Amino acid sequence: MKALKIKRFAVTAVILLTAYLLQCTVFSFLELAGIRPNLLIIVTAAFGFMRGSREGMLVGFFSGLFVDIQFGDIIGFYALIYLLIGFINGLFEQMYFDEDIKLPLFLIVISEFIYGVVIYFLEFLLRSDFNFLYYLNRIILPELIYTLVITLGLYPLILFINQKLEAEEKRSASKFV
């Protein structure tokens, strides 16, 4: 059983690191009008509603920590935002079904929107930049749409990996019963 936990941890770490590296490298070349998708939001939200609040918070914390180290001025700022997004998505674990893609898409879109609004309020509004509609039209909505399009390809991959790990965990658990 301990080997399966280590395997799940390793797979989660690889997914998180891969998403971070893709977001920082490949998708920086695939920017559209200065906008790139937020792969870490996709991963954080997916782990939240697939595995629960605890795992969503852990993935969110480390996602945010990666962003803090790379782009942030203060260590922990993005970690807290992503942690909260993972927690909120984890609250929907009971409503989540593998077959239904509508809830995951909706939650990822809402997570991206909340992320954009929180960043606006904490980064720009506090600096007396009151042009929210400009930020909404130029940054939040285009990033939301781009993230949604990428979610259509990335989410099924994360779902497939999660299903394989859960099937292996069930097989292992049935051996002990």
C-alpha positions as CSV (number, residue, x, y, z in Angstrom):
1,M,0.0,0.0,0.0
2,K,2.9,2.3,0.8
3,A,4.4,1.7,-2.7
4,L,1.1,2.9,-4.2
5,K,1.2,6.1,-2.2
6,I,4.7,6.7,-3.3
7,K,3.7,6.0,-6.9
8,R,0.8,8.4,-6.7
9,F,3.0,11.1,-5.2
10,A,5.6,10.6,-7.9
11,V,3.1,10.7,-10.7
12,T,1.5,13.8,-9.2
13,A,4.9,15.5,-9.0
14,V,5.7,14.6,-12.6
15,I,2.3,16.0,-13.8
16,L,2.8,19.2,-11.8
17,L,6.4,19.7,-12.9
18,T,5.5,18.9,-16.6
19,A,2.7,21.5,-16.5
20,Y,5.0,24.1,-15.0
21,L,7.7,23.5,-17.5
22,L,5.3,23.5,-20.4
23,Q,3.7,26.8,-19.2
24,C,7.1,28.5,-18.8
25,T,8.7,27.2,-22.0
26,V,6.5,25.8,-24.7
27,F,3.5,28.0,-24.1
28,S,5.6,31.2,-23.9
29,F,6.2,30.6,-27.6
30,L,2.5,29.9,-28.2
31,E,1.3,33.2,-26.8
32,L,-1.7,34.8,-28.5
33,A,-1.7,38.5,-28.1
34,G,0.6,38.2,-25.0
35,I,-1.8,35.7,-23.4
36,R,-0.9,32.1,-22.5
37,P,-3.0,29.4,-20.8
38,N,-2.6,28.7,-17.2
39,L,-1.8,25.0,-17.0
40,L,-1.2,25.0,-13.3
41,I,-4.8,26.1,-12.7
42,I,-6.0,23.2,-14.8
43,V,-3.9,20.7,-12.8
44,T,-4.8,22.3,-9.4
45,A,-8.5,22.3,-10.2
46,A,-8.4,18.8,-11.6
47,F,-6.7,17.3,-8.6
48,G,-9.0,19.2,-6.3
49,F,-12.3,17.8,-7.7
50,M,-10.9,14.4,-8.6
51,R,-9.0,13.7,-5.3
52,G,-10.5,16.1,-2.7
53,S,-9.6,19.3,-0.9
54,R,-6.5,17.9,0.8
55,E,-4.8,16.8,-2.4
56,G,-6.1,19.9,-4.3
57,M,-4.6,22.1,-1.6
58,L,-1.2,20.3,-1.8
59,V,-1.1,20.5,-5.6
60,G,-2.3,24.1,-5.5
61,F,0.4,25.1,-2.9
62,F,3.2,23.6,-4.9
63,S,1.8,25.1,-8.1
64,G,1.7,28.5,-6.6
65,L,5.2,28.0,-5.1
66,F,6.6,27.3,-8.6
67,V,5.0,30.5,-9.8
68,D,6.3,32.4,-6.8
69,I,9.8,31.2,-7.4
70,Q,9.7,32.0,-11.1
71,F,7.7,35.2,-11.3
72,G,6.6,36.4,-7.8
73,D,8.0,39.2,-5.7
74,I,6.8,37.6,-2.5
75,I,7.2,33.9,-1.8
76,G,3.8,32.5,-0.8
77,F,1.5,35.0,-2.6
78,Y,0.6,32.7,-5.5
79,A,1.0,29.6,-3.3
80,L,-1.9,30.9,-1.2
81,I,-4.1,31.7,-4.2
82,Y,-3.5,28.3,-5.8
83,L,-4.0,26.6,-2.5
84,L,-7.4,28.2,-2.1
85,I,-8.4,27.3,-5.6
86,G,-7.4,23.7,-4.9
87,F,-9.4,23.7,-1.7
88,I,-12.5,25.2,-3.3
89,N,-12.4,22.7,-6.2
90,G,-12.0,19.9,-3.7
91,L,-15.4,20.8,-2.2
92,F,-17.0,19.5,-5.5
93,E,-15.4,16.0,-5.1
94,Q,-18.8,14.5,-4.2
95,M,-20.5,16.0,-7.2
96,Y,-17.8,14.9,-9.6
97,F,-18.3,12.0,-12.0
98,D,-15.6,10.8,-14.5
99,E,-18.0,10.5,-17.4
100,D,-19.3,14.1,-17.2
101,I,-17.0,16.8,-18.6
102,K,-19.3,19.7,-18.0
103,L,-18.6,20.1,-14.3
104,P,-14.7,20.0,-14.7
105,L,-14.9,22.5,-17.5
106,F,-17.2,24.8,-15.5
107,L,-14.9,24.5,-12.4
108,I,-11.8,25.2,-14.3
109,V,-13.3,28.3,-16.0
110,I,-14.6,29.6,-12.7
111,S,-11.2,28.9,-11.1
112,E,-9.4,30.8,-13.9
113,F,-11.9,33.7,-13.6
114,I,-11.5,33.9,-9.8
115,Y,-7.7,33.7,-10.2
116,G,-7.7,36.6,-12.7
117,V,-10.0,38.8,-10.5
118,V,-7.9,38.1,-7.4
119,I,-4.7,39.0,-9.2
120,Y,-6.4,42.2,-10.5
121,F,-7.5,43.2,-7.0
122,L,-4.3,42.4,-5.2
123,E,-1.8,43.5,-7.9
124,F,-3.5,46.3,-9.8
125,L,-6.3,47.8,-7.8
126,L,-4.1,48.3,-4.7
127,R,-1.8,50.3,-7.0
128,S,-4.7,52.6,-7.9
129,D,-5.3,51.0,-11.3
130,F,-9.1,51.3,-11.5
131,N,-9.6,50.2,-15.1
132,F,-11.1,46.7,-14.4
133,L,-13.0,46.5,-17.7
134,Y,-9.8,46.9,-19.6
135,Y,-8.1,44.2,-17.6
136,L,-11.1,42.0,-17.9
137,N,-11.3,42.3,-21.7
138,R,-7.5,42.2,-22.4
139,I,-6.2,39.7,-19.8
140,I,-8.9,37.7,-17.9
141,L,-11.3,36.7,-20.6
142,P,-8.7,35.9,-23.3
143,E,-6.6,33.8,-20.8
144,L,-9.8,32.1,-19.7
145,I,-10.7,31.1,-23.2
146,Y,-7.2,30.0,-24.1
147,T,-7.1,27.9,-20.8
148,L,-10.5,26.4,-21.7
149,V,-9.3,25.3,-25.1
150,I,-6.2,23.7,-23.6
151,T,-8.3,22.1,-20.9
152,L,-10.2,20.2,-23.6
153,G,-6.9,18.4,-24.5
154,L,-5.2,18.3,-21.1
155,Y,-8.0,17.3,-18.8
156,P,-8.7,13.9,-20.5
157,L,-5.0,13.0,-20.1
158,I,-5.1,13.9,-16.4
159,L,-8.4,11.9,-16.1
160,F,-6.9,8.9,-17.8
161,I,-3.8,8.9,-15.5
162,N,-6.1,9.3,-12.4
163,Q,-8.3,6.4,-13.5
164,K,-5.3,4.1,-14.0
165,L,-3.9,5.0,-10.6
166,E,-7.3,4.5,-8.9
167,A,-7.8,1.1,-10.7
168,E,-4.4,0.0,-9.5
169,E,-5.2,1.1,-5.9
170,K,-8.5,-0.8,-6.0
171,R,-6.8,-4.0,-7.2
172,S,-4.2,-3.7,-4.4
173,A,-6.9,-3.0,-1.8
174,S,-8.9,-6.1,-3.0
175,K,-5.9,-8.3,-2.4
176,F,-6.0,-7.5,1.3
177,V,-9.8,-8.1,1.8
